[in-house]
Amino acid sequence: MFSTFDLKEISKELSDIERMRVDKIYQIGNEIRIKFFGRGREDLVIKPPLAIFNTSYPKPAPKNPTWFAMLLRKHLKSMWLFKVEQHDFDRILIMSFGFYEENEPSVKFVLIVEMFREGNIILANQENVIVGILSREYMKDRTLAPKSVYMLPEKKKGFDLSLEEIIDLSKEKEIVKGLATELNIGGLYAEEVCLLAGVEKSKIHISKDEAIKIKDALLKLDKLKKDPMIVKKNEKIVDIVPYDLMSYGSPDFEKIRYESFSKALDEVYGKAESEAILREELSAHQKKIQKFERMLKSQKDLYKSYLKERDLYKKMGDLTYEKYLIIEESIKLIEQAKRKYSLDEIKAKLLENKLVSNVDFKSGIITFNFEIPLPIELKKDVNENANLFYEKSKKMKRKIEGAKIAMDNTETKLSALKKEEGSLEIEKPKAIEKKTREWYERFRWFISSEGNLILGGRDASSNEVVVKKHMEDNDIYFHADAYGAPHVIVKEGDKATEKALNEAAIFAVSFSSLWKEGYGGGDAYWVRPEQVTKDAPSGEYLKKGAFSIKGKRNYIRSVPIKVAIGITSEGKIMCGPDAPIEKHTVKNVKIMPGKDKKESFAKKIAKILETEDIDGIVQALPPGGCDLRVR
């Protein structure tokens, strides 16, 4: 079970996937996998209530996606993940998704992951209304179902307890239990507090001195240094924790440390789950088992709903006889009133009575407000109404019997399938090695024929960053003489030759709107960094990502739109003018504006370059349709 501290640390680590976009979503059991692209590729596993982590062990997607996976795809496909945060030090993770509107993030949906009880995943819209949910829940204090407003669970106490409040935790139960339940930190961390404080965990009625020690221990616990590890005992995994805890200080425990909590979780859940999926792909029995397990769960849910309806109708029938005189007298009075008053007048008068919650003369039903709402048909007498409820209850009994037979049949088939299932030899899954990314790979970039790093922005935000953060005094600034073009800088441009400047011009023009519009070329200009300013000309306003140029512009006319895309010996995808791409890549292909969409074109290029990095190719291509260029 994931603790509040586990979620605290994993939410920090998951900030690395913020500002990435949703590619694919699929579901295996209660596990949701979201594939992100934008800065390489990341696969997020959401497995409530056990774990949330990035994985290096991708699983083959199920051939038939579940309804919940389809719902998430429909609403979240291509959206940006803006924020990942833990709610109020609770076992709730909130992920905000949306699009950029006028270069500003606009949240459209939130994915809420609850890691307590059986765990749950909820998709809610901007108004906090539930759009879809993995498992419906109906509780006293809140309802989790589509179209209902998502309500957060009651807030637990924080660590800023007074000494009196800490003492109160042990008034009626052991201090360890009070800490675990009232602070929502669970048994492991409640015991850790007691160990840090040197207070016997089973003690009831702790003293003021012990409360002081507990308070100090809570502060220490909140500031523990992250030290992710898998804890084993006798070769068996005992726990996966983000800290080196005193609870596992005995020499009996073996500790295997990892650079991140996510990697520790992935080692346990990622590998094991990948093996399970491989087995599922190879075993027809396993597929059938999962099918019958889903069927059995559905049948059990239906069976429970029939039981509830049967009991409700029986109760309504009993209540009709219990309130016989009130109902009979009400029906008589209504019939008498019809001779003197209009239906609207009668309805208004009835609704003044606290015993009546609704009157519908069109359907002929009056709903009494007893201990439960009781709908009575005015055209039937009390006995007929009661019998109507009892008949409905009997009908539900017959459905219950049918559902029970169906459940028994499914359980029999499921039991037989499990006995027949043979053990299969499974190939051990291999982790995908993630390439080390350089700082400039978040932008458009290439290396010139003579070794200059040349980079440009992808959008308004990155255009702003390129100029403000990465342009230095010895660089050269380039821009296409066209609307919708990236800010391009040539690093150490003051030493660049004419060849490097021409390559930068091709880059600036090719990645502008001229590509999307199908032009064969355009003009570009370059200036010194001191000529680029955020000061708008008089009477004008500069949007985010826009800059003003002071002084003379150095034009390069009739620049051809000719680029190539290739893969380097380190596996990096590079796109730019022909000459430097041919020089710095081991495989490459020339491209031009065309009708093929980037995603489908990227798959074609991936086969030519012999790489699986389709996302990297999509990110490197110019904005708009593409085609292969023969010359």
Secondary structure, 3 states (H helix, E strand, C coil): CCCHHHHHHHHHHHHHHCCEEEEEEEEECCEEEEEEECCCEEEEEEECCCEEEEECCCCCCCCCCCHHHHHHHHHHCCCEEEEEEECCCCCEEEEEEEEEECCEEEEEEEEEEECCCCCEEEEEECCCEEEEECCCEECCCCEECCCCECCCCCCCCCCCCCHHHHHHCCCCCCHHHHHHHHCCCHHHHHHHHHHHHCCCCCCCCCCHHHHHHHHHHHHHHHCCCCCCEEEEECCEEEEEECCCCHHHCCCCEEEEECCCHHHHHHHHHHHHHHHHHHHHHHCHHHHHHHHHHHHHHHHHHHHHHHHHHHHHHHHHHHHHHHCHHHHHHHHHHHHHHCCCCCHHHHHHHHHCCCCEEEEECCCCEEEEECCCEEEEECCCCHHHHHHHHHHHHHHHHHHHHHHHHHHHHHHHHHHHHHHHCCCCCCCCCCCCCCCCCCHHHHCEEEECCCCCEEEECCCHHHHHHHHHHHCCCCCEEEEECCCCCCCEEECCHHHCCHHHHHHHHHHHHHCCHHHHCCCCEEEEEEECHHHEECCCCCCCCCCCCCCEECCCCEEEEEEECCEEEEECCCCCEEEEEHHHHHHHCCEEEEEEEEEECHHHHHHHHHHHHCCCCHHHHHHHCCCCCEEECCC
